[in-house]
Amino acid sequence: MSPQNPEKNDDKTPETKGRATPSRKEAQAKRITHSLAPATNREERKKEKLRVRQARGAVRISYMNGDEYALPARDKGPARRFVRNYVDSRRSVAEYLLPLLFIVLIISRITFLQIASILLMYVVFLGAIVEGFLLSRKIKKEVLLRFPESSTKGLGMYGWSRSTQIRRLRAPKPQVKPGDTLP
């Protein structure tokens, strides 16, 4: 209402709201939160973190076991599964490259063995490259025979990079043992 004319109501003048201002506690209690909103108290945050950790753990276990739904795009498909099994069913020089390089590093500290250790490192490294090239060709040939509709693009490099990893540290875990024959 206008102070000059109590009976005239301007749009510019606010009217009284007719109720008390709620306290902060009441206003916060009245707020409605979405179920996807972040937790507001410590217990809820702890429960949410635990739930997320358990979900991630379940997905990780599925990934390590090679379940198709849990694999990233680079590991999905029957051709990729075959390449993983093909690489895991055989031993390779590249598999021992990293441990051997560590040993060479230690041996190279001994002065009279430095040249021999460096030469050994280069021989093994060159052997791993040659083996990777031959492995890549074998993989592409086998994939074309077993999966004629599938593309072989990137499969050779995928197989070689898996063969350079230490067997126990490969992800997804090897499904076959060295020496096993593939169907």
Buried (B, 14 or more C-beta within 10 A) or exposed (E): EEEEEEEEEEEEEEEEEEEEEEEEEEEEEEEEEEEEEEEEEEEEEEEEEEEEEEEEEEEEEBBEEBEEEBBEEEBEBEBBBBBBBBBBBBEBBBBBBEEBEEEBEEBBEEEEBEEEBEEBBEEBBEBBEEBBEEBBEBBBEBBBEBBEEBEBEEBBEBBBEBBBBEBEEBEBBBEBEEEEEEE
